[in-house]
Amino acid sequence: MKFLRVRTWAVVFLVAGLGKADARQRERDNPSPLDWYNISWPTPSTDSSGSMPLGNGDIGINLWVEEGGDLLFYISKTDAWSENAQFLKLGRVRVKLSPTPFRKGSPFLQTLKLQQGEITIRAGQPASAITLRIWVDANQPVIRIEAGSPKPFQLETLLEVWRNRERTLEGKELDAAYGMEGSPHPVVVLPDTILPAKDDRIVWFHRNTHSIWPETMKLQGLEPLMKELADPLLNRTFGGAIQGKGLIQVSQNSLKSSMPRKQFVLSMYALNQQTASTEEWLRSLDDLMLRIEGKSLEHARESHRKWWRDFWSRSWIRISGSVEAENVSRGYALQRFLNGCAGRGKFPIKFNGSIFTVDARQKEEIFDADYRRWGGPYWFQNTRLAYWPMPASGDLDLMQPLFRMFLEAMPLSEKRTRLYFGHEGAFFPETMYFWGTYANTNYGWDRRGKSVSQVDNPYIRYYWQGGLELSAMMLDYFDYSQDAHLLSSTLLPLADAIVRFYDQHYPRDTQGKLLLKPAAALETWHEAVNPLPEIAGLGVVLNGLLSLPPGTTTDDRRATWKRLREELPVLPVKEENGNTRLLAAQELIGPVRNIENPELYAVFPYRLYGVGKPGLEAARYTFEQRRIKKTGGWHQDAIQAAYLGLTEAARSDVRQNFSTHHERSRFPAFWGPNYDWIPDQDHGNVALMALQSMLMQAEGSRILLFPAWPKFWDVQFKLRAPSNTAVEGVYRAGRLERLVVTPEGRRKDLVKMDPQ
């Protein structure tokens, strides 16, 4: 399917009640450059594969219009975890208009307006056209549909649920509840509840009346902790309500206008709570609705738009000069939009589809919108890729859910470390449920003859280095934000516990150096001695902790960090053909099992090597000799090439990523499925970060401009740097026409390099 990009300010919606005329005039007269990346479709879609995404950071919708039919959308929420730790949709809503403006051949235009954070649809013949504005309030848990026409029309809305009975997951569909494959009992999905008709509103919910948490804790040897920790799934209740002025209830799942009107406002409220009873949840829902409806719609809409204006003003990269450059620029804007739509909820962005999964077909199998390959657990190696670009784009608020999830899982992690290994510190599994345990399938269902610490899945058996990378990311966050509260409440407790795990878990060799054995080199070598990612990660984290402001922590803690830094082994390297080459580990044991390049973790994520740093040629040689040369999905070649100043390699990979979206999806930023699911958040965010790093690299006091920038790409940009710094400029026709550094005192730290 194709999309149409239009100057949306040229499209005028002359419908009373959908905004004041002066506001529309300002929008027309002062278009945002961002409007170039709006997505417009001149025809309805066939099915949910033609959906358009929208969200407020926590609640998301996939919206489409069927030709000759209705407007439909799925509702999702970032904390909608089922009894099986499956990430579910809240439901689907259908909106029927009569007379329908969606007849085949009738005028139609659907536009995603990035600047406003809304979708507009205009359909039907001019004299009777219906205009719809759909937005998910950036400040309240409510979805709004405003509909208007010069002539009266009827509106009906229906809630559609497909979880209407207990159902056992079987076959490939069981992957949606990843971690429960091989369970000794059937994996059953509970039905949703739609309440009987009352008060002219539709009310529905899914309530977890049982939970896999107790079974998981007992299986993984954590039963002693169950009295201290709360079940995060049991009685979790999520759903919502639908109502609208002028709409009356005709059945438990349907509202309809009592008479034709020229304007309608349809509101859908979403709520997730763990409550002792259904009645308690319903009271909370009533309170929520009263609070939201106590504010004027106009004020709410303007506050919503202001949030999105502020979001887009934080940073931008707008490239021109060729079709290729414009496609890359559009891909960057759309991926950042997806992050904004899903990044402010209770839990981190899911790498395997975010909150935007829809019905899908894979070969001969058809899956509903609840399905996603790899299910609900978080893979750190995948999850991280949405978050590394956020400091440079100024989206520090979107990083909070990631940090919060690990902070909340730390008590379990520390107690598990003591139970499993008999020492202090904390480790986090590479693949984990949001509360911190292994996915059961990975840990292993059959525990006969095995120690409590033995993990069946060899890919992650010794894979704990994600905690080091999380610590490095938090140190970056602090460098950019100077957020003293996060430093004391989150960064220091987590990073110190993770470092303490490595200090106490591993022995020393005959020279007194840390001996990382048994260990793994990512998922590629399941057994290794002194793998590079761990050594590099420990070095970066310890240096970062020791560089924190004086008085940040205790002298004893700093002394431990200094000692451990001195005990680190050197990075593994070898000399070949007159060149120095970084190695994945000091010793690799067994066959290759995956398609990663662990040695390049010294370039990204740990940035020990790069433009303007010692050893650049060794790192470039290592990159050239890498075993896996690939982009797409979670492959990080584009980012590593950018950090190494390899302009053409970075440009080629970024261009390919941003021009490769799912062939059946109409929205051009629904990437995948690649190794995971649709839309693949690794694929888009790798390209997003690579583009940032081609344009600017900042670390500490150092700001490099154009370290891997193609000289034929004109660009207007604004990016963030450490110490609350912003760098804004215009590069055109081979010349830097404008440069603003805020605060001005940071200009001395900027080094302009020559685009290539």
N, C-alpha and C positions, 0 to 999 in steps of 0.2 A: 504494500500500500504506500501511497505517497502522501506527503504533507505539503502544505502551501505556506510559505513564509510571506507575510504581507506587512506593510507598514500599518500596524493596527490603528494608529491615530487617524488614518484616512477612512476608517470604518466608523460611521456615526450611528449610534443607536438612539433614534428619536422616539423613545417610549416614555410616557409620563410615569413618574414614580420610581424610576431606576437611577436616581441620582440627580443632583441639581444641575441646571443648565450651565451655570458659570463654572462648575467643576468640570463638566464635559468640555467646555470651551478651553479651559486651561490645559486639559489633557491633550486636546487637539493642537493647540498652539505651541505647546512646550513638550514635544515628545522626548522620551528618554532614549538614549542610545541602546538601552537594553531591549527596547521594543523590536529591534532588528532580529532578536532571537525568540520572539513569541512564535508559537506554533499555531497555525490556522489550517483547518481542514474544510474544503468546500463541499464535502459530501458526508453523509452519515457513515457509520461503521457497520460491519457485518455482525460482530459479536464482541466479547470482552477482550479479545486480542487487539481490538481497535480502541482500547480505553486510553484516556488521558489522565495523568496523575495530578493530585492536589492534596495538600495537607497543611497542618498547623504545627508540625513538630512532634505531635503525639497521635493525632487522629488523621487517617488518610482515606482518600477515596480513589477508586478507579472508575471513571465516568465515560460512558459512551451513549450514542444515539443510534438506534436501529432504524434503517430506512423503512418507512411505512409503519413504524412501530412506536416505541416509547423511548424515554430517557431512562437509563439504568445506571446504578453505581454500587460497587461494593464498599463497605465501611470496614476499616481496620483500626486497630489501636495497639500501641507499642507494648502494652502489658497484658494482652489477652491470652494468657497461658492456660491451657486446659488441664484437666486432671492427669493427662499423660505428658505434660510439659510440651504439648504441641501448640504452635503459634496459630491461633484461629482468627478467622474473620468474625466480625460482629454480625454481619448479615448482608443482604442485598436489598436495595430499594428500587422500586419501579414507579415512574411518574408518567401518567397518561394524560394527555391534553386533548380536548375535544372542542372544536374540530381540530384534528391533528395537523400540525404544520409540517410534519415530516414525510409528506407524500413524495413518492418517487418523482423526480424532475422538478420539485419545488425549490426555490432559492434556499440556500443553507450556508451558514458560516459558523464554525465553532472555533474559538480562539482561546488559547492559554495565554493570559496576560501576566507575565512574570513580575513586572513592577508592582502590580496591584495584588498579586497572589489570588487570582480568581480566573474562572472560566466563563466566557460569555458565549451564548448561542443565539443567533437570529435566524428564524426559519419561517417560511411561508411567503405568500404573495404580499407585496408591500402594504396594501391597504389593510390587511388583517394579520400581518406578521406578528409572531410572538417572540419576545426577547427574554432570555433567561440569564441571570447572573448567579453563579454558584461559587461559594467561598466557604472555607473552613476557618472559622474565627481564630486568629493568631493568639488571642488572649483568653478565650473561653472554650470549653469542650462542646461546641455546637457547630453543626453544618447548616448553612443557609442556602435556600433556593428562592430567589426573587424572580417572579414571572410577571410580565406585563404585555399588554397589547392595546391598540386603539379600539378594538372591539371586544365585547365580553366573550369569555370562553370558560369551559369547565376544566377542573383539575381533579385528578384522582391519584392517590398514592397507595402503594401496597408494599408491605414488608414481606420479603421472600426468604425463608430459611430452608436449608436442605438437611440440617441435622435435626430431623423430626422424629427420630427413634434411636434406640440404642443400636450401635452398629460396630461390628468387629472389623478392624483394619487387617487386611490380608495382602499378600503379594508385595508388589513394589510400593503400593500405597502405604505400607507400614513404615517406609522410609520417612514419611512426614512426622512420625513419632520416633525419630531416630534415638537410639538408646534402649528401645524396648524390643528390638528384633531379638529373637531367640528367647523371649520371656517364657517362663514356665506356665503362663496362663494367657488366655486371649487378651488382646489389647482392645478395649472397648471405648468408643467415643460416646459420651452422654448426649442426650437430645437437648435442644434449646426449649425454653418455655415462652409462649406468648400468652399474656394475660387476657382474660375475657374483656369484651368491650366495656369501657367505662371512661367518662369524662372527656369524650371526643379526642382520645389520644391512643396511640399504639404503644404498648410497653412490652418489652421482651428482654430475656437474659439467658445466659448460660451460667450454670452454677456447678462448681466442682464439689460434688458430694462425696467423692473419694479422691485419693491422691497417690501418686507413685513415690512420694517423698519417704514415707516410713519404710517401704520396701527397699528403696535405694540406700537409705542410711544403714539398714541392717545388712544388706548385701555387702556393702563396702566397709564393713567393720566399724561403723560409726554409731552404732546403737547407744553407746554410753553418752553420746552428745545430745540425744533426742530430747532429754529433759531440759536442756539448756537453750535449745534452738527451736524456733517456731517453724511449722510446716508452711512453706510459702505458696502452696497450691490449694490446700483444703479450704473450702468455702469461698474461694476467689469467685466473684460474681461479676460478669461483664455483659453489658447490653446497653439499652437506652430507651428513649421515647421519641415519638414523632407526633407533632401537632402543627396546626396552622390556622390562622384566623379565617373564618368562613368555611372551615372544613368540619364535617360531622362524621362520626364513626358509623360505618355500615357493616363492619364485621370486625373480629378481633385483630385482623391484620390489614385493614383497609380504611382509609379516610377518603371522603369525596365532598366536593363543594356543594353546598346546599342550593346554590343558584349560580348562574354565570356571573363572572366578575371580570373587570379589566386588570386587576392586580391581585397577586397572591404572594404570601411569604410562607414558605414551608421550613420548619425547623426540626432538626434531628439532634438530640442530646445523647452524649455517650458517657458512661460511667463504669469504672472498674473499682471494686472494693472487696476486701475480705471482711465479711460480716458474719456475726453469729447466726443470723436468720435472714430469710428473704425479706421479711417485713422491715428489717433495719436498712437493707439496701434500698428498698422502695422509698423509705422516708428520706434517705440521702438523695435519691433521685429527685424527689419533690422539692427539696431544699435547693438543689442545684438549678432546677428549672426556674424557680421563683427568683433566685439571685440573678440569673442571666436575663430574664425577662424584665427585671427591674430597671434595666438600662435601655436607652433608646437604640433602635436599630441603626439610625444614622450615625450616632456616636460610636457604636460598636464597629461599624463598617470603616469609619475614618481611623479609629485606633488600629484596626486590623491592617489597613493600608499603610499606616505609619510604620508598623513593625516591619513590613516588607520593604518599604523605602529605606529604613535604617539598615536592614540586612544588606541590601544591594549597595548601599553607600560605603559599607566597610571596605570593600575591595572590588576590583574588576580587572579582567584582561580582555581587551577587545582588539582583535587582530584583523588586518585587512591587507589587500594587495593581491589576492588570488582567491579562487573558489576554495582551494585547499585550506587557506588561512581562515577564511570565514567559517568553513565547516568545523575546524578545530575550535574556533572561538565560540560557536554555537554549542558544541559539545561540552565545553568547559562550563558555560553558563547553565546548561540544563542539568549537568551532574551536580553542580553546586545547589541548584534549586531542589533536586531530589534530597540532598542532604538536609537542607533547611526544612523540607516537608516532614522529615522523619527523625530529626536529631535532637528533639527537646523532650522526649518522653521519659518514662521511668527507666527504660532499658536501652542499651545501645542499638545502633542500626544493625539489622541483620544482613550479613553479607550475601545471603542466598535469597534475595528477593525483596529485602527491606519490608515495607508494609504495602507493597504494590503487586503481590502475586494475583494472578487471575486463573480462570480455567485454562488448562493446558493439555496439549496432545504431545506425546512422545512416542514415536513409532506407532504402534497399534493401540497404545493405552491412552485413555482419557482421564485426567485428574481434575478434581474440583479446586476451587480457589484456596482451600486450606492446605493444599499440597505444596511442599517445597523439598527439593532434594537436600538431604542432610538435616532436615527437621529443625528442632528448636535449639539444640545446644550451640554454644559459641565456640568457634575455632579462632584462637587468638591470631594466628598467622593471617587469617582472612579478615577478621574484624578490624584489626589495626589499620588497614589500608584506607578506610574511610576517614580516619582520624589524624594521620600524619600531616595531611595538607591543611588542617584547620587553623593552626597558628598563623600561617602566612596569609590566609584569607580573612583573618580577623574573627573567625567563628568559634571563639573560645567557649562560648556558652553551650555549643553543641557537643563539647567534649565531656561535659559534666556527667551524663548518664554512664559513659564508659568507666570513668573513675569511680563513680558511686557504686556500680555493680561489684567491682573488685573490693572496694572498701567494705561493703556489706558482707562479702564472702570471706573476709579475712579472719574473723573469729573461728569459723569452721576450718579454714586452711591451717591456722596455727595449731589448733587442737588435733587436727588430722596428722600434722607433721610429728607431733609428740607421740600419737598412737602408732603411726606407721614406722617411724625411724628413731624415736627416743631422744630427739634433740629439739632445739628451739628453731624458730624461723617459720616461714610460710612458703609454700609452693602452690602454683595453680596449674591444673592440667591443661594441656594444649586444647583439648575438646572438653567443655564442661557445661553442665546445666547452669543457669544463671545464679543459683545459690551456692555453687562452688564445687559440687561433686563431679566425678567422672560421669559420662554417659554410661549406663549400665552395660551395654553391649561391649564398649571398649574396655571397661574394667574386667568384665568376664562373669558370666552367670554361674559357671561351674567352679566352685572354690575348693574342691577336694584336693588335698595335698599341697595347697598353695598358701604362702604367707599372705597376711592381710595387705602388705605393700606391693604384692606382685600384680602387675597390670597385664592383662592378656594381649592387648593390641600392641604389637611391637613398634608400630609407627610412632606411638606417643609414650612408650614405656618410660623413657628417660628424657622426654621432651618437656622441660620446664622453663626454657629460656624466655618464654613469652613474658614472664614476670620482670625480667631484666629490661626487655623492650618497653614494657609499660612504664617502668621507672624512668627510662630515658625519655619517653614521651612526656611524662609529667614534669621532668626537669626542663624540657623545652617549653612547656606551658608556663612554668614559673618564669623562665627567662623572658618570655614575651609579655606576660601579664603583670609580673611582680606581685602576684596575689599572695599576700602573707597568710591569709586564712587557709587557702588550699595547701600551702606549704606545711603548715603545722597540723592541719586536720587530716590530710590525705596523703600528700607526697611522702613526708617523713615516716609516718607509721608503715605505709606499704613498702617503700623502698628499703627501709632498714630491716624489716622482717624478711624480705626477699634476699637481701645481701647476707643476712644472718644465716639463712638456710644454706647457702653455698659455703659459707665459712665453716659451718659445723657438720655439713653432710659429707664433705669430701676429705680424704686424707692428704698428707703432704708427701712429696717424693724425697729422695735422698738429699736433694739440695734445699729442702725446706719449701719448695714451691707447691702450690695447690695442684693436686692431681685429679683431674676431672675424669674419673673412671669408676664405674661404668657410666657412659654418657652416649649421646647421639648427636649426629650432625644433621639437625632438622629432621625431616622425615625420610631423608634420602639414604643415610647410612644409620641403621638402627643401633649399631655399636661403634663407638669411636673413643679415642683417648685425646683429651684436650681439644675439643672442637673449637674452631675459630669463633662461631657466634657467641659462645659462652665467655670466652676470654675477652673478646671485643666488648661485649655487653657489660661485663663486670668492670672493665677498665673505664668505659664511658660513664657508667653510673657512679662508680667510686670517685672519679674526678669531679663529676657534677656535684655530688654530695659534699665533697671537701671544698668546693668553690662557693658554697652557699654563704650568705652574709654572716659575719661574726655574731655569736650569741644565738644563732639559730638552733643549736643543739648542744648537748653536753660534751665536755672534754673527753669523757670515757668513750662515748660513741665515736667521736672523731678519731681517737687513738685506734679503735678497732678498724675503722675504715682505712686508715693509713697503713696499719700492719697488713691488712688483707691486700691492699694495692701492691705492696712490696712483695707479696707472696705469689702474685699472678705469674703464670708462665708467659713466655713471649709468644706473639702470634706465630703460628706455623707457616713457614715459607720454605721454598727451595730455589736453587739457582739452576736455570736451564737455558741453554743457547745464549749465554751472556745476559740473561734477564732474570730478575727476581719475580717469583710467582707466589702469590698467596695460596695457601692450601686450606681445604675444608677442615682438616684436623691434623694433629701430630701423627695420629695413626688411625686408619680406617679399617674396620673389621667387617668382613662379610660383603655380600653383593649390594649393588645399587638398587634402591627400592622406589625412588621417586625422581622427579625431574626438576630439582632445585640446584642452585649454585651457592652452597653455604659460605664459600670463601668470600663472596661479594657482599656478605653482611658487613664487612669492614668498610664498604662504601655506603651502602644503605641497608639497614637503618642507622648504623652506628657512626657513619661519617668520619671515620679515622683518616680516610684518604679522599682527596678531591681537589678541585681547582684551587690553586694557591696554597696547597698543603704539601709537606714533604712526601716523597714516595709516589708522586702522581704517575710516573712512567711505569712503576711496578704494578700499580692498580690498573692502569690502562692495558698493560700486557695481560694481566689476569683476566680482565674483561674480554679481551680478544680471544683468549684461550678457553673461555668458559665452556663447559660441557653442553649446557642447554642454552640455545640461542632462540628466544621466542618472545613474542608479546601476546597480549590478550589474557583475559581472566586475571589471575593473581600474579602472573609473571611480572617481575620488576625491572626488566632490562631498560625500559625507558627512563625510569628514575635514576638508575645507576649510570646510564650514559650521560644524563644531564649533569649529575654531580661530577663526572669525570671530564666535562667540557667537550664531549663527543657530539657535536651539534647535529650532524647528519643522521647518526643512529637514533638520537632522541627524537628528532623531527619525524623520521620515518615511522617510528613506533607510535608516537602520539597521533599522527595522522591516521594510521591504520586503526588504532583503538577507537577514535572518535568517528570513524566512518563504518564501523562494523557493529550494527545492532541486530537484534533478533529478527529473523526474516519474516516471522508471522506477526510481530508486534508493529502496530502503526506508529506508536510514539518513538521518535528517533533516538531517545536516550534509554530505551529499554534494551540493555546489552545482554548478551548471553545466549544459551545457558552456560557455555564454556564448561568449566568443571563443576559448576554449582547450580544456580537456578536463575530465573528471570524476574526482575532485572538484576543482573550481576553487578553488585556494588564494588567489587574489586576492580573490574575492568574499567569502569568510568573513573574511579578515584586514582588509580595508578596514572592514567593519562592526565588527570587534573593536577596531581602533584608534580609529574614530570614537566608539565608546561610551566608551572610556577618556578621550578628549579632551573629550567632553561633561561628564564627571564631574570631571576634574582635568587641568590643564595645568601642567607644571613645566619650568623652564629656568633654569639657573644657580641663583641663590638664590631665585628667584621660584616660588611654588606658588599657583596659583589653584584654588580649590575651587568646583565647580558653575558653570563659565563658560558652559555651554550645557545645563543640566540641566532637564528638565521637572519642574515642581513637584508634579505628581500621580504621579510615579514614586518610591515608597519604595525605599530601597536600603541594603544593608549592603555595605561595600567595604573593600578594602585594596589600595592601589597604591603603587608605588615612585616616588621622586623622586631627583634628583641628590644626590651626596655621601652615598650609602648611607643614604638616608632612606626611611622607610615612613610612610604616612599611612593610618590606619584609622578608620572611623567608621560611624555609623548615622544615616540621615536618614529620618524617618517623620512623616507627617501634617503636612508643612510645617515641621518643626523638626529641627535637628541635635541628636540626643539624645546622641551620643557622638562624641568625637574624640580620637584618640591619635596623637601625632607622635613618631616615634623617629628620631634622638635628640631629646629634649625641646627642646634649644637651637634646633632648626629651626622650632619653632612660630611664632617671631616672623616668619618669612618667608612664612607662610601667610596668604592673603587669602581670606576667605569671601565669595562672591558670592551673590546671591539667585537661586534657581531660578526659571524663568519659566513 
